[in-house]
């Protein structure tokens, strides 16, 4: 049962990062403005569109790694790959919380931490 919960949580974190990819790469001036309201002056969204798209691409890589981990049949490799990508998300979320908005900890880092705890508990 713990393994199933871990898999579901990995999927949730992966979907969240696919959403972040979409927002930062394709909706920076709309959804990005709403999400980062107050963290970035409104007049900077257009000039930072390329930077945000680059960030979105990295979030896509995180999602891809997490999704990949769901298809690995060897339990040890699955745990290692899922743990690596969840730790990457956790570090990015903590850094974002310290440098951009505390909300990022709760939206990005905390779900990754919870998923990581379940992944390690299941192994």
Helices and strands as residue ranges (DSSP letters): H 2-26, H 31-35, G 42-44, H 49-69, H 75-99, H 103-104, I 105-109, H 110-122
